[in-house]
Amino acid sequence: MRATVDRGEALRLLRIEHQAVAALIDELSDEEMTRRNTIEHGMYYDQECSFKDLLAHLICYEVYTLEAIGEWGAGQMHWAIEAVKDPRRGREIHYGGIAERADSSLAAQLDEYRRISAGLEGAIADMTDEDWGRAPSFALAEATDLGGMIEGIMVLPPRPMYRHLPVHIPDAGQYIRSLR
């Protein structure tokens, strides 16, 4: 797929996403972030996720996107490009991102979120518009450019463009009230 927004718009929307997550982090106590079963939207029926679990989920997609950008530049296809299109593998990614970080402390996970989100913003900011529209040096089933590949991982339906948080916490104020 080809990018549906330009690099500047993608970066603007991603920064809004990161600011919204940062605002929640600043507002919530450690206990509120680790309390089980507080995320009601966008999770599988059998999950009882905390905000910390949600962060793990958000981190995994940004990690895979950063890895995919690096591999794209090296002429290799990252496995997530195809995996996110398959419902079974998408479910594995969803659960896997949370499971991989389940034993991490809250502090370590917050640090990872900040580091990865800054890294992704930096990677997109450092691209040129020509980079954004560059085709891969490997074969894909459909015409794809770098921006489209990034959208393919970051903006899976029903997510709004570069905004993953609203799928899980549609109203931050209501979410905070529900915890208190």
N, C-alpha and C positions, 0 to 999 in steps of 0.2 A: 504494500500500500504506500501511497505517497503521502507526505505530510499534509494535513489539512489546515494547519496554521503555520505561520512563519516562525523562525527561531526567536525573534524578539517577543512575540506573543506567547510562545511556549514558556519562555523564561519568566515573563511577567506573571502568568498563571501559576507556574510552579512556585514562585516566590510568595504568592498569596496563600497557596497551600501550606508552605513551610511556616509562614507567619501565623496562620490559624492553628497549626499544631503547637508552635512555640507558645502562643497565648494560652492554650489549654495546659501545657506543661507548667507555665508560670502560675496559673490559677489553682491547679489541683495539688493537694497534699500527697505525700508518698502513699499514705493509706488509701486515698481515693484512687490513685493510679494503679494500685495493685489489688484492689477489691475485685473479686471474681464476679462474673455474670452482670457486668454493667453495660456492655455493648449489645444493643438490641437489634441493630440494623446491619444487613449485609454479611452476616456470618451464617455458617451452616447450622442447621437445627440442633445439632448435638454439641455446639460449642457454648461455653460459659466464660467468655473472654473478659479480661480486665483491659483497662486503658494500656497497661504495659504490654499485654498480648497484641493489642491493636498496633502499637508502635512496632512490634516485631514484624507484624504483617506488612506495614507500610515500608519498613526498612528493607524487607526482602525484595520488593519490586524495584526499589531504587538501587539496591546492590546489583541486581540482575541487569538493570538498565546501564549502570556504569560499566559493568563487565562487558556487556554487549557493545557499547560504544568503543571500548578498547579493542575488542576482537574485530569489530567492523574495520577499524583503522589498520589492523594487522592482516586483513583479508580473510578472516575466519568468521564462520557463522556461530553465534552463541546459541546454545541449546534452547534458551528461553524464547527465542523468536518463534519457533514452531510450537513449543510446549504450551504457551499461553492460549493457543488456538484450539487445543484439545481439552474438552471438559474434564476428562479424568486426570490429565496431567495438571490442568489448572487447579483442580482440587488438591492435588499433591503439593503444588507450590503454596497454596493457601495454608494448608496445615503445616507444611514443612517449615515455612518461615517462622511460624510461631514456635514450633517444636525445637528448632535450632537454637532459639534464644530463651527457652523456658528456664534454663538454669542460670542465666545471666542475672546479675544484680540489677536493680532498677537504675542505679547510678551508671553502671556500665552500658546499659541499654540506652539511656538518655544521651550518653557520650557518643555512642555509635550513631544514633539518630542524627545528632548535630553534625557529626563528621561526614556521614554519608550524604545528608541533604546539602551541606555546603559543597561537597565534592561534585554532586550532580549539577547544582547550579553553576559551579565553576566550569565544569566540562562543557555545558551548553553555552555559557558566556564566552568561552575561549574559542568556540567554533566560528567559522565564517559562514555567511549565508551560502556560499558555494559548498562548504562542507555539509551543511544541513540538507542540501538537495542532491548530494552525491549518491550515485547508485553503488551497490555492493560490487566487489570484485569476485563474488561467488554467485552461484545460481540460486534464485528463489522462484517459487511458482508464479508469483505476481510481481509486476513492476513495483519496486520499493526504493525509497531513498532513505538516507540516515534519519531524517526527521520522522518519516513514516514508521521506520523500525522502532524508534523511541516511543512513538504513540502506540504502536502495537503492544508494547509491554506496559506502558504507563497508563493508557487510556482505554482499557478494555471496558466495553459496555457492562454495566450501566453508569460507569464513571463519567462525570463531566470532565471536560478537557483539563488535564493535568491537576485535577482535584480529586483525590482519593478519599480524603477525610469525610466529605459530606455523604458519601455512601454509607458510612458507618455511624457518623454523628451528624445528622442533618441539621441540628440546631444546638449549637454549643451551649447557649444559655440554658436551654431545657435540660441538656445533659448534666450540667453542673448542678442545677436545682434537684435533679433526680438523685444525685449523690448525697445531698445535704438534707 
